[in-house]
Amino acid sequence: MDFEHLVRTRRSVRGYKKQPVPRTLIEEILAVAVAAPSSMNTQPWHVHVLTGEPLERVRRRNTEVMSAGGKVNRDIVTHGEYQGVHRHRQVEIAKQLFAAMGIAREDKAMRQDWVMRGFRQFDAPVSMVLTYDRELDPGAVVHFDLGALSYGICLAAWDRGLGTVINGQGIMRSEIVREEADIPANEVIMTCIAMGYPDDDFSANRVKAHRETVAQIARFVGFAE
Ligand SMILES: Cc1cc2nc3c(=O)[nH]c(=O)nc-3n(C[C@H](O)[C@H](O)[C@H](O)COP(=O)(O)O)c2cc1C
């Protein structure tokens, strides 16, 4: 796919076909994604690719704990509630997704069902758990590096007809993921990426998230005009 078309058409996918993803295809995607830049070429990432029964166990346990009122337990420090413009954008995408899914504002049960889908990583056939070497903590730069890798994975997947959604929800209970995927203690679980063939009948998959304009996010210094 032409690069600009690839970037402009990609969107997060939250509804997947059951169809398994061949391991060779995932390896191909990762081989492209590791071309991402990293600070001083440290390439501090590890990718644990889950499917089948181990992934089902993660989903099951995540859902059990979270629906029993369990608290978020992530390896990385996360910001609390968003405020101001960030909160506004967060609400906007939620509204778009709920509208596409026909979930009414007051329909608490369906909203909760959507949250649970998130904890199940949208029932995607594959979940990639991204980690980095603990010795690099505290890790603003290493987080940046993993962000670059993540976007590379999403684009390389989209280019091959596969959908993804980077999601924090799937690793909300990092200790469960660590245990089921047998992730070593010297790695920090950063995020996960759900992946699979998009279900085109799933209406939330058609949602295109809004972006600010260049004029809103950039300023130019030293230019003639
Ligand atoms: C670090 C990160 C965490 C995310 N976590 C979630 C999540 O838990 N659940 C979800 O539905 N989407 C999640 N997303 C996807 C964003 O909502 C999505 O990228 C954003 O709304 C822009 O939409 P687009 O990817 O379709 O362009 C996450 C994205 C990033 C980069």
The ligand as an SDF file (V2000), in Angstrom:
LIG
                    3D

 31 33  0  0  0  0  0  0  0  0999 V2000
   -1.1030    3.6040   24.5550 C   0  0  0  0  0  0  0  0  0  0  0  0
   -2.4720    3.3320   23.9720 C   0  0  0  0  0  0  0  0  0  0  0  0
   -3.4110    2.6650   24.7350 C   0  0  0  0  0  0  0  0  0  0  0  0
   -4.6690    2.3900   24.2140 C   0  0  0  0  0  0  0  0  0  0  0  0
   -5.5690    1.6970   24.9780 N   0  0  0  0  0  0  0  0  0  0  0  0
   -6.7800    1.4020   24.4580 C   0  0  0  0  0  0  0  0  0  0  0  0
   -7.7140    0.6210   25.2010 C   0  0  0  0  0  0  0  0  0  0  0  0
   -7.4390    0.1860   26.3170 O   0  0  0  0  0  0  0  0  0  0  0  0
   -8.9120    0.3550   24.6310 N   0  0  0  0  0  0  0  0  0  0  0  0
   -9.2560    0.8020   23.3860 C   0  0  0  0  0  0  0  0  0  0  0  0
  -10.3670    0.5270   22.9250 O   0  0  0  0  0  0  0  0  0  0  0  0
   -8.3780    1.5370   22.6410 N   0  0  0  0  0  0  0  0  0  0  0  0
   -7.1660    1.8320   23.1430 C   0  0  0  0  0  0  0  0  0  0  0  0
   -6.2640    2.5470   22.3940 N   0  0  0  0  0  0  0  0  0  0  0  0
   -6.6240    2.9690   21.0370 C   0  0  0  0  0  0  0  0  0  0  0  0
   -6.9710    4.4560   20.9800 C   0  0  0  0  0  0  0  0  0  0  0  0
   -8.2460    4.6560   21.5280 O   0  0  0  0  0  0  0  0  0  0  0  0
   -6.9400    4.9200   19.5090 C   0  0  0  0  0  0  0  0  0  0  0  0
   -5.6410    4.7620   19.0000 O   0  0  0  0  0  0  0  0  0  0  0  0
   -7.3600    6.3760   19.3670 C   0  0  0  0  0  0  0  0  0  0  0  0
   -8.7090    6.5470   19.7380 O   0  0  0  0  0  0  0  0  0  0  0  0
   -7.1690    6.8570   17.9260 C   0  0  0  0  0  0  0  0  0  0  0  0
   -7.9290    6.0420   17.0540 O   0  0  0  0  0  0  0  0  0  0  0  0
   -7.2910    5.2560   15.8400 P   0  0  0  0  0  0  0  0  0  0  0  0
   -6.2490    4.3130   16.3680 O   0  0  0  0  0  0  0  0  0  0  0  0
   -8.4660    4.5120   15.2480 O   0  0  0  0  0  0  0  0  0  0  0  0
   -6.6980    6.2510   14.9000 O   0  0  0  0  0  0  0  0  0  0  0  0
   -5.0050    2.8240   22.8990 C   0  0  0  0  0  0  0  0  0  0  0  0
   -4.0310    3.4730   22.1200 C   0  0  0  0  0  0  0  0  0  0  0  0
   -2.7840    3.7240   22.6480 C   0  0  0  0  0  0  0  0  0  0  0  0
   -1.7560    4.4060   21.7830 C   0  0  0  0  0  0  0  0  0  0  0  0
  1  2  1  0
  2  3  1  0
  2 30  2  0
  3  4  2  0
  4  5  1  0
  4 28  1  0
  5  6  2  0
  6  7  1  0
  6 13  1  0
  7  8  2  0
  7  9  1  0
  9 10  1  0
 10 11  2  0
 10 12  1  0
 12 13  2  0
 13 14  1  0
 14 15  1  0
 14 28  1  0
 15 16  1  0
 16 17  1  0
 16 18  1  0
 18 19  1  0
 18 20  1  0
 20 21  1  0
 20 22  1  0
 22 23  1  0
 23 24  1  0
 24 25  2  0
 24 26  1  0
 24 27  1  0
 28 29  2  0
 29 30  1  0
 30 31  1  0
M  END
$$$$
